[in-house]
Structures are given as structure tokens and as C-alpha cells.
């Protein structure tokens, strides 16, 4: 049976905005690259907004068969335009120092004419959230997943966010906007990747019908960035109860529970107050 995580990645379970939350204790970038590769196989174009890593470093790990579907937007080299002589000619350079919507503007600018079904991957949203207001960032994400008159469809937006560098209010607002929240944590194991998970993924998935799924699944990512999932296991602890000692419960009583024959005879001769005597 397929896990919920694998269904979300391969498109069998629909989602508009996936927020992948990691921390300094466990990075979610391996899972993000795995998701990016899968999206490139099934969609026309993938727009990657790189704020945490260089675009060349990120796409180096992607399968060469689908690299032509990747459009990188460089927010790593010179995002605030402080270096006037720095220009990335290989990738689309980003400028987040203005009030313009950095996401929608650059997706429209660089989308190919033959790309009708596209997705957006953000690695990561944290630098933008630290430099811009949450309202600015969330409005940009909302426009991406709700605008229908672009000439192409944004099927999915996937954002990596480092949850340990933001306050709770910003994370709660982002989780409210998202249709799926993936929170990854480490799993300590020395087993091979195909036998034990590399990490644990806590999933909160909200369907359009209003139904909410909450699951905890294991995952691993191999050297080719292919996903290996481990279904949720329900562990039941079995406690063996020792049978009680079947001793004689009447062994230490201070009185007798049975009558001797003489006592039985005396009891039968007792005349009770309400018993009619034959002499009457």
C-alpha cells in the first residue's frame, strides 16, 4: 500500500501548497530535491527560487534527463542588489529589495510558451521571510496558487522553511495557508537506507473537502534522490501477566466454614420464634 508521502509527491494525492519544515538538527533539502526531480518528470516546467544555495549546486543533483525543464531564479548571489557588478548570466537574477511580487513576476517573465503545467519550488523561504514582511511573502504565495488567467497553470508550490529561525506567529500563518505541512526530524539508525528510514516525516494534509489527515511516516533518499518511504507502524506493547498463585483461600481463617455433625444436629433442634409448635 502506497504511503501518503509518496502519493503527495507523485501527484495521486492533490495539494496546492506544500510547506516542508526542517531544523538545524535535520535538513529537509534532500527531500526537497527528491520532490523537485519527481515534479520535473511529470510537469512541463519547474521554477526553482534559490535563496539558500547556489542554483548550480542545487541542480547538480537533479537527473540530467529532466534538467532542461528546470528554470532557476538566483536569489543567492545578489538578492538585495548590493553588488552592482554581480550578474548571473546563466540564471534569472532576483531582486527582493523592491516591493514587487518576486514570485509571480519572475514566473511570468521566464515561463516558456509551451509550458502549460508548471510548479514552483522555493529553497528556501526563510531568507525572504527574514528580510520581507510575512504579509508580502504570503500574498505572493497566495497569488501563485490562486491566479487562473496566466495562460498556464501553477499546479503546485513547494516551500522549504527552517522552522527554528522564525517566530510561532509567522509559522502558524504559513501553515494556515498551506494545504500540506511536512515536518521532518532525524531517525537514528545504522541500518541500510532501504531497510530503515533516514528521517521521520510528520504529515498534516488538508483536502479541499475539509478532511484532514495526520500521519507519521519514515522516509529515506538514496544517492540518486529517489524516495524510499516506510509506512506508519502501530506499535502495541504486550505485557505478559503471570497467573496468580492458586492457594487455599480458607487456609488462615480464624473460624470454621463447615459444621460438625453434632453442630448440625443442635441446629436442627432449635425452635425459631416464628415457628408454630405442634403442641399449639
N, C-alpha and C positions, 0 to 999 in steps of 0.2 A: 504494500500500500504506500502510495506517494505521501511524503510529508508535506505539511503546509508551506514550509520554507521553499521546497523545490517547486511547488505549484505556483507560488508567488513569482519566482524567478523566471520560470518558463512560460508564464502567461496564462496558465489554466485557471488561476485564481486572480481576478481582476483587481487592480489597485491604481489610483491616480498619483498619489504622493507617498513614497516610501522614505521614512526617516531612519537612518542607520546610526544608532548611538553607540559610541565606544568610549574608552577612557585610556589613561596613560598605562593602566595595568594590562589592557588587552586592546590591540589595534583592530579596527574593522576594515582597514584598507584592502586586505586580501579578499575578503568577502565582496567588497565594492568592485574590485577588478573582475571577480568571477561574475558578478551581476552584469557588468559592462560588456563582457565577452558574450554572454548569453543574449543580451539585448541587440548586440551588433549582428548576431546570426539571424534574428527573426524580424528586425525592423530595417527601414531604408537608410536611416542615418542616426548617429548618436552624437549629440553635442556634449562635450566634456568641458566643464568650467574648472580649471586647475588653480586653486588658491593656496594649497598646502604643499604641493610638489610641482616640479617642472613637468610640462606636458610630455617632453621626450622620455623622462623617467617613467611616467605613468603608462604610456602606450607601448613602451618597450616590452612589456609583459603580455600584451594582447596578441592573439593569434594573427599571424600575417595574412591569413585568408580574408579577414574582415577589417584590416586596418584602413582600407580605402573608404570605409563607411564612417570613420571617426573624424569629427571636426573638433579640434582643440581650441579653447579660448584661454589665452595665457593671462591669468591673474596672479602669477607667481613672480614674474620678472620685474614688473614696474607698475603695480596696481594703482598707486597714488600719483603716478607721473612725476615723481621727484627727480628721476634721472632723465633729463631731456634728450640725452644721446643714446638711450637704450631703446631699441626697437627690435621686436621679434618678427622676422620676415617669414618664418616657417609657419607660424600660428597667428591667429587673430589676437591682437593685444587688447587687454581690458583696461578700462579706466573707471574706477569706482569712487573717484574724487568728486564726481558731479552728482546731481540729483536725478539723473535719468535712470530708467529701469535697466540695469546692467544685463538682466537675463533675456527679456523679450526682445530688446533692441538688437542684441548680438545674434540671437537665434534667427530672427528675420533677416538680418544682414548676411548671414553665412549659409543659410539653408539652400541646398541645391534644388533646382526646379523639378527634378524627377523624384525628389524625396517627399512622399505624401504621408508616411507614418514615421514619426521621429520620436526620440526620447531625449531627456536632459539628465546628465549626471553631474553632480557638484561635489568636488573634492578639495576642500570641504567647506561647509557653510560657516564654520566658526570664525575665520578671519573677517568675513563680511559682517557677521553679527557683532564682532568686537569693534568694528570701525563705523558701521552704519546703525541706524535705529532699527529695532525689531519691526516696527511698522513698515519701514521701507522694504526690508527683506521679505516679510510675509506677504505684502501686497504684490511684490514681484512674483513670488511663487504662486499666489492665487491667480494671477493673470495667466501664467503659463498653463495651468490645469483647467482653466475655465473659458479661455478665448477660443471661439469656433470659426472665426472669419479670416483665418490666416492663409488659406489655400493649402494648408497641410494640418495634420492632426498631431498634437503632442500627446502621445499615448501614455507616457509615464515620466515622472520626475523622481529621481533618486538622490537623496542628500546625505552625505556623511556629516556628522556633527560630534564634536568632542564634548560630552556632557559635563565633564568635570571642570570646564573653564567658563561655564555660563551659570547665571542665577536661575533659580527654580521657576520664576515667572516667565522668563523667555522660553525655557524648555516646555513648560505647560502650554503656552500659546502655540508653539510649533507642533506639539503632539496633538493639540486640538484640531489644527489644520490638516494634519496627516491622516491618510486612510490606513496606513500600516506603520507600526513602530517596531523596529528590530533593535533590541538591546543585547549587545554581545559581551560576554565575560569569558575568562580563561577556564580551562578544564585541565587539571594536572593528570597527565598520563604518559607512560613510556611505551605504550602500545603503538603499532603502526597506524598511519592515518586512516586506513580503510577498516580498521578494527575498533578504534576508539576515537572520539571526537577531539578536535583541536580546541574547540570552544563551545560554549553554550549560548544559544540564541533564545531570548525571551521574546515572544511574538504577541503583539496585540493587533489584530486585523479587524477593521470595520467595513462590513459590506454596505452597499448602497441601500439595502433593505432595512438597515438598522441593526442587524445581528452582529454581535461582537464575539470574536474568537480569541481566546488566550491560551497559548501553548508554550511549552518549553522543550526545545529540540536541540540535539547536538549537531555539529557540523565540522567538516574538515575541508581544506582546499589543497589539492595536490600541486605539484610543481608546474603543471600546465594550466593552472587556475580553473580546474574543473571541480564542481561542488560535489561533496560526499555528505549525505545527510543521515542522521540517526534518529529514528522515531522516538517520541516521548515514551519513557518507560515508567510504568506504575509499580513502584516497589512496595511490597507488602511484607512487613516483618512478622515472622511466625515465632511465637513463644511456646515452647514445649512446657506443658503443665505436668508436674509429677502427680500421680494419683495419690490421694490422701491415704494415710495408714488406717486400714480397716480393723481397728482394735475393738474390744468388747466395751460398749458404752456403759454397761452396768457394773463394770469391774470394781469401781471405787465408791459405790453408793453407800451411804450410812444407814440405809433402810432396805427392807426386803420388798421386792416387787411381786412375789408369789406367796401364797398361804400354805401352811402345813395342813394336813388332814384334820387335826384337832381344831385348828382355827376355822376351817371351812364348816365343821360340824357346829361349833359355837355360833357362827354367823347365821346358820340356818335356823337356830332355835330362838333367835332374838325376835321379840314381838314389837313391831313398829307401832307408833301411836295411832296411825290412821287405819291399822288393820283390825277388822272385826273379829272378835273372839268367838269361838264356836259355842262357848257357854252362854253367850247372849242370844 
